[in-house]
């Protein structure tokens, strides 16, 4: 009995030894390759150019597919583009394509999207028209973009896969910088300015008056005609006096304003608005102007320029709130008040005061 058991154990070990090299032998029927997908930053291209319906759009290089192999290979590519726009709950297929067979030699081959179908024939291509229309409407949207590439050999076996995903945040952001909310501005020197991320093809500006009790939204959209509403080009600042106003701006008037950035697309593109700001046009008879005038009169008296102080006090000269520098640029009323405060604190630095 003992000898019989030993013989069975020996036979089992011999059988395992015979099978072991066969189990480790790689199959020659399934060639392996590496696939790497590189996609340019999508903010730099028009996403509409990436999508196809019935044919491949190949005017823009946006993707490079590297197929690495140690043996000559006849291969085909199957590509899938998936999109998740902000309005989607999950990714949706925007398009697929499949090429005919082409040769890949060691160590490998780079394939550009512009090679389809100029260099590598496309066997099938299909696009989801609903997703394509959504992309074309907004141009460069926020959301996720997923590129999957499968490479097959000539027998249909999967050789390798590559994957690339990009998540695009809001393509651009605009921040209003001036006029400051709640500020008072000179009638002839209202400078609208804002900062913006790259990606805008132009800006629209809306300016309107606001009646007591009105919301900023109602004031901007319902008071007709507006003070100004239209395109202002690609600059991120514009002076109210340089615009073609539809209504006169009057002292004491409260104004609301909003900037909208235009993001171009192969369809209508998209618009990115700022929030709505509000400020007032300086009234020469306001308490703020009266206080500033009294401060200036006192400063002139302390400096010994009594004649100028008397002319201001008697109304022979008026403080308008507008200062123009020698280079032609104007400063805001806030800057004027800051200058007045500086002069009050540094009277010894004032050499002369004259009227020109």
Secondary structure, 3 states (H helix, E strand, C coil): CHHHHHHHHHHHHHHHHHHHHHHHCCCCCCCCCEEEEEECCHHHCCHHHHCCCCCCCCCCCCEEEEEEECCCEEEEEEEEEEEEECCCCCCEEEEEEEECCEEECCEEEEEEHHHECCCECEEEEEECHHHHHHHHHHCCCCEEEEEEEEEEECCCCEEEEEEEEEEECCCCCEEEEECCCCCEECCCCCEEEEEECCCCCEEEEEEEECCCCCCHHHHHHHCCCCCEEEEEECCCEEEHHHCCCCCCCCCCCEEEEEEEEEECCCCCCEEEECCCEEEEECCCCCHHHHHHHHHHHHHHHHHCCHHHHHHHHHCCCCCCCCEECCCCCEECHHHHHHHHHHHHHCHHHCCCCCCC
